[in-house]
Amino acid sequence: MIHEARRVVTGHDASGKSVVVSDSAVEAFEVPPTTFAARIWATDEFPSDNADGRDGTELIETFASSNGSAFYIVDWAPNSEFAMHRTCTIDYAAIISGELELVLDSGETTILRPGDTLVQRGVAHIWRNSTDEWCRTVIMMLAAKPLVVDGRQLEPTLK
């Protein structure tokens, strides 16, 4: 499997007309031990500034900034598992191909297949691909307020 994604970025020319600013492949980086993530775009403020000329792939090196967003294409290796973790984000995910199991710290599990979507609200979870095929997902992460449950703040394990 090729771990990259095509990214087309639009913007405006000097007269305000819509143009394609770039059209290129974004190469994925490895998230050990067996996951590859291509950061398609990120912002470091909300609301974001569409006149900002910075390249969103170079903007941050974390999952999402404390006041922004991050958009990824993630490939999950066959027969792999990404350890239990929690982020301080709200995540929107869609399965493009393959199958992925969501395992929550409560023990609850859910299988996600192509076309399925997930809204993940700061939960502790494991991602597991128990199949012999690669799984490709699209994940959008948005900064969220610290999560407080019953008066206790639940700390993120990944930042």
Secondary structure per residue as TSV (DSSP state, phi and psi in degrees):
chain	resnum	aa	ss	phi	psi
A	1	M	-	360.0	137.0
A	2	I	-	-86.8	123.1
A	3	H	-	-96.7	74.2
A	4	E	E	-153.8	167.9
A	5	A	E	-142.0	144.5
A	6	R	E	-77.6	135.5
A	7	R	E	-127.5	121.6
A	8	V	E	-109.4	123.9
A	9	V	E	-115.2	130.4
A	10	T	E	-104.1	166.0
A	11	G	E	-168.1	-149.3
A	12	H	E	-136.7	148.4
A	13	D	-	-86.1	-177.7
A	14	A	T	-61.8	-24.2
A	15	S	T	-92.0	0.0
A	16	G	S	91.9	4.1
A	17	K	-	-77.3	145.8
A	18	S	E	-71.9	135.2
A	19	V	E	-142.1	160.4
A	20	V	E	-86.2	120.7
A	21	V	E	-84.1	-39.4
A	22	S	E	-154.2	154.1
A	23	D	E	-145.6	103.1
A	24	S	E	-154.7	170.6
A	25	A	E	-87.6	139.7
A	26	V	E	-107.8	117.4
A	27	E	E	-80.9	139.3
A	28	A	-	-78.7	151.8
A	29	F	E	-107.5	151.7
A	30	E	E	-80.3	134.4
A	31	V	E	-111.8	95.5
A	32	P	T	-54.7	146.4
A	33	P	T	-95.7	-22.9
A	34	T	T	-142.4	29.2
A	35	T	E	-122.7	146.8
A	36	F	E	-127.1	131.9
A	37	A	E	-125.7	129.9
A	38	A	E	-105.0	113.9
A	39	R	E	-78.0	111.1
A	40	I	E	-81.7	-42.3
A	41	W	E	-164.4	157.1
A	42	A	E	-149.8	157.2
A	43	T	E	-129.3	158.9
A	44	D	S	-121.1	17.2
A	45	E	S	-154.2	157.4
A	46	F	S	-138.4	128.4
A	47	P	S	-70.3	155.9
A	48	S	-	-78.8	163.6
A	49	D	-	-108.3	108.8
A	50	N	T	-70.5	-8.7
A	51	A	T	-93.1	-4.0
A	52	D	-	-65.1	121.8
A	53	G	-	-86.9	-0.7
A	54	R	S	-70.9	150.3
A	55	D	-	-80.5	118.3
A	56	G	G	-61.5	-23.1
A	57	T	G	-71.7	-21.4
A	58	E	G	-102.3	1.5
A	59	L	T	-72.9	-41.9
A	60	I	-	-136.5	162.0
A	61	E	S	-124.0	23.7
A	62	T	S	-121.7	-176.1
A	63	F	S	-67.5	-48.6
A	64	A	S	-156.8	145.0
A	65	S	-	-68.6	168.2
A	66	S	T	-70.9	-8.1
A	67	N	T	-141.7	26.2
A	68	G	S	-140.4	-147.3
A	69	S	E	-145.0	164.4
A	70	A	E	-147.3	138.1
A	71	F	E	-122.5	123.2
A	72	Y	E	-129.0	151.7
A	73	I	E	-108.3	123.9
A	74	V	E	-121.7	130.1
A	75	D	E	-106.5	127.5
A	76	W	E	-108.4	124.1
A	77	A	-	-65.9	152.2
A	78	P	T	-58.2	145.3
A	79	N	T	49.9	50.6
A	80	S	E	-130.3	166.5
A	81	E	E	-145.1	135.2
A	82	F	E	-101.8	123.0
A	83	A	E	-55.9	160.4
A	84	M	E	-53.3	131.4
A	85	H	E	-157.5	164.8
A	86	R	-	-141.6	138.9
A	87	T	-	-118.8	159.2
A	88	C	S	-92.6	61.3
A	89	T	E	-144.1	163.5
A	90	I	E	-105.8	129.1
A	91	D	E	-114.9	135.5
A	92	Y	E	-111.4	122.9
A	93	A	E	-129.1	147.7
A	94	A	E	-137.0	138.5
A	95	I	E	-88.0	125.7
A	96	I	E	-94.5	-46.6
A	97	S	E	-150.1	154.9
A	98	G	S	83.0	-159.4
A	99	E	-	-144.3	140.0
A	100	L	E	-137.3	136.9
A	101	E	E	-103.4	129.6
A	102	L	E	-95.8	123.3
A	103	V	E	-117.8	119.3
A	104	L	E	-92.9	160.2
A	105	D	T	-66.2	-12.9
A	106	S	T	-78.2	-12.2
A	107	G	S	98.4	-11.6
A	108	E	-	-67.0	140.3
A	109	T	E	-128.4	149.9
A	110	T	E	-142.8	131.9
A	111	I	E	-91.5	131.0
A	112	L	E	-112.9	133.3
A	113	R	-	-123.9	170.9
A	114	P	T	-50.6	131.3
A	115	G	T	92.8	-16.5
A	116	D	-	-75.0	149.1
A	117	T	E	-125.6	160.6
A	118	L	E	-140.7	135.2
A	119	V	E	-111.5	112.3
A	120	Q	E	-111.0	120.4
A	121	R	E	-112.3	67.4
A	122	G	S	71.4	23.5
A	123	V	-	-83.7	152.6
A	124	A	-	-79.4	130.6
A	125	H	E	-155.8	163.2
A	126	I	E	-118.3	142.6
A	127	W	E	-104.2	130.9
A	128	R	E	-133.8	126.9
A	129	N	E	-107.9	102.9
A	130	S	-	-94.2	12.5
A	131	T	S	-103.0	175.5
A	132	D	S	-92.9	10.1
A	133	E	S	-117.9	150.2
A	134	W	-	-65.2	149.9
A	135	C	E	-119.3	131.9
A	136	R	E	-114.4	131.2
A	137	T	E	-127.0	158.3
A	138	V	E	-112.7	127.9
A	139	I	E	-131.9	126.9
A	140	M	E	-112.3	122.2
A	141	M	E	-112.7	128.1
A	142	L	E	-118.4	137.6
A	143	A	E	-56.2	144.1
A	144	A	-	-134.4	160.1
A	145	K	-	-66.5	154.7
A	146	P	-	-55.0	140.9
A	147	L	E	-87.0	124.0
A	148	V	E	-120.8	124.0
A	149	V	E	-123.7	122.5
A	150	D	T	53.3	42.4
A	151	G	T	78.8	1.9
A	152	R	E	-116.4	128.3
A	153	Q	E	-79.1	128.0
A	154	L	E	-92.9	115.0
A	155	E	-	-79.5	141.7
A	156	P	-	-69.8	149.5
A	157	T	S	-102.1	-17.3
A	158	L	-	-124.7	138.8
A	159	K	-	-126.3	360.0
